[in-house]
């Protein structure tokens, strides 16, 4: 078994790494510079973890699934998604990226985690108390999943007709929001040109040039830059002032981008 994840500000990274530590399996971000083809064909059980956006799967994870579609054929997949409230079928939706019966869904689960849209939701919704509560709840759920797997039990969260219907209803609005975000990044006057956002953007949407940050019209709405900027000088789609930032469930690390699927995680 091996785990792969995409994480904007750390929620899905935490779930993927915590589960992998419990199960003693390798765990990788899909942003790393790895030979994913070799890793996928070498393992029969694949863990996938990602945040859910309006019941939609992040673009980077969709592109990863498309690029390595052949390598996923007839693999058993365990899909975990992180969400603030309710996604309907956020984990099951991963199957929709493939032809029918391409994958074997071995397990699907949803994890409640704080929302990272920090200039829309009140700061208490991603404050220390909420984060601590959600981490404890997530840890208990991970232990339960481990027990289920050892006992041969299968849980497929979000696969019932009602969950699928609710997920579809929310998801139909996501493409428009995602498209709107592509070219809706604002760099405000407080920017000091440190380049931290450009180094950490998972899709190289932010170009550092002559001490200035220039958006490239390719934002994927992960909100990493908004929560990472030391000056709170970036907004995406929602252009309210950023008064508080969500640093993730653990101390946030910089993600230095080395290519489309290739940032290494390092401390600044």
N, C-alpha and C positions, 0 to 999 in steps of 0.2 A: 504494500500500500504506500502511496505517496500523496502529498497534499500540495495544491497550488491555490494561490489566492491573489486577488487584487484588493487593495485597501486605500481609500482616499486619505483618511486621517488616523487610521490605526485600529478601528473597531474590528474589521474583518481579519486584519493581521493578528490581532490578539486571539480571536477565536481559532484561527487556523493553527497558530503556533502552540496555543494551549492544548488543543486536541492532539496535535502531533506529538507533543511532549508526553501526554498521557499514554498514547499508543506506541510511542517510541518509533516514529516513522519520519522520513525526511520531509521537509516543508520548504517551499520556495514561492517567492513572489513571481508573478508572470512578467514583472518588469526586469528581472535579473537576466544577465547575459549567459544563458545556458542553452544546451542542445536539448530542447524540449522534446523533439521527436524521439530521441533515444530514451529519455526518461519515461515517456508515455508508453512506448512499445515494450518497455522492460517490466511494467507493472500492470497487473490485471484489475486492481482496485484503485480508483482515483478519487481523491477528495477535492472538491471544488468549493471555494468560499469567496463571497463577494458581498458588497453592500447593495441594497435594492433602492432604486430611484423611481418613485411613483410606480412601484411594482415592475419596473423595467430593469434589465441587466446593464451594467455599465459598458460603454462602448469598447473599452480595452478588453474586457472579458469576452464580449461578443466576437471581437476580431481574433482573439486567441483561439476560441472554439472553432471559428471558421478556418483559420490557418492550419490547425492540426486536426481537422475533422476526421480524416482517414485514420489517424492514430487513436481516436476515441472509439472506433468501431467495436461493438460488443463488449466494451469495458463495463465493469460494475462501477457506478459512480455514487458517491455520497456527497450530497450538495447541501451546504450550509449558507444561509444568507442572513445578514444583519439588517435590522429595521428599527425604526423608532416606535411605530404603533402597529400597523397591520399592512401586510402586502398581499394577502390572499393566497397566491400560489408562487411567491417569490423564489423558492427553491426549485419547485417543479418546472418553472419557466425555462430553466436551463435546457430541458429536453427539447423545447421548441426551436432551439438553434440547430437541431440535427434532423435528418429524415426520421420518419416514424420507425420505432423499434431499433434505432441505431444504437441506443444506450440501454443498459439495464440499471434502473434506479434502485439501488440497494438501500438508500436511506435519504431522507430529506427532512431538514429541521430549520426552524427560524429562531433567531436570537434577538431579543430586545436590547438595543444599545442606544446611547444618547445620539441625538441628531447633530450633525456638524454644520447645519446652516445657521451659523452663529449670529447673524444680523437680522434674522427673522424671528426665531424662537427666543423666549426669555432665557437669560443666562442661567437661571436655576435648573433648567431642563438638561443642561450639560455640566452642572456644577459638581463639586466633589462628592456630595452625598448621593446624588443620582448615579454618578459613575461608580461609586463603591457598591451601591445596591445592585446595579446591573451586572457588574463583574461577578459578584457573589452568585447571582442568579444564573449567569452564564456558566460559571464553574460547576454548579450543581447539574446543569443540563448536560455539560460535557461528560461528567462522571456517569450520568444516566445513559448516555449514548454508548459509552465504553462498555457498560454492563450489558446493554442490549446486544451489542455486537458479539460479545463473548458468549452470550446466551443464544445467539442465532435469531434474535428478534429483529423485525423490520418495522420501521416507522416511516411513513411517507406523508409528511406534513404538507397540507395545501393541495392534495390531489382529489379531494371530494368536489362534486359539481358546484357547490356554493362558493368555495374558496377560489375555484378556477374562474367562476363568473365575476367575482369581485376583483380578482387580479386583472382579468381582461378589461374590466370597466376602468380601473385606474390606469392601466398600461396604455390605453388608447390615447391618453393625453401626453404621454412621455415623449414621443418623437418630436412634437412641436416644441416642448420645453427644451429638449436637448439641442434642437436646431437653433433655437433662439439664443442659447448660451454660447454657441460657437463664436459668435462675433459680438458678444455683449460683456466683455471684460473691461473694467475701467481701472486705470492706474491714477490714483489721486495725487494731489500736490505734496502730500506728506512723504511720498516715496523718496528714499535716500539712495536708490540705485545700488543696493547691496548685492542684488542678483540671486538672492536666496530662492525666490519664487521660480526664476528661470532654471536654476540647477535642479529643482525638485519637481517640475511639471512632468507628469507621466506621458504627455503627448507633445512635448516641445512647443507648446503654444506661446510661451513667453520668451522673447528674444532680448538679451541684454546687449545694448549697443551704446557706446560712448556715455556710460553712466545712466542710461535710460532703459526702461522696460517697454518693449513694443509687443502688444498682442498680435498673434498671427492668424486669428480667425479659425482656430481649431480647438477651442475649449471643449472639454467633455463633462464639465459641471461636477467635478469631484470635490471642489471646495478646499483642496489642499492648500493652495496659495493663500486663500483668504484667511485660513486659520494659522498659517505659518509666518506671514509677513510681520516683522518686528514693529513696523510702524502702523499696522492696521490700515494700509493704504491701497488695498485691492478689494474690489467688489465684483461679483458676477451675477448678472440678471437682476438681483435684488440690491439696489444701490443705496440702502440705508447705511448710516455710519456703523462701523464695527466697533462696538464698545467692549466686547468680551470675545475670546476665542476658545475653541474647543481643541485641546492639545492631545486628545486621544485617551484611551484607557490607561496607558502607561506613558512615561516620558517620551515625547515625540522625537524621532530621529530624522535627520535630513535624508532625503533620497536623491542622490546625485545621478542625474540621468546620463546614461552612456549610450543611448539608442532607444528605439521604440519599446523594446521589451528588456531594457538593460540598465536600470540604475542599481548600484550597489548601496546597501544600507550602511551608512557610516555616521559617526557622531561628528558634529561640527568642531 
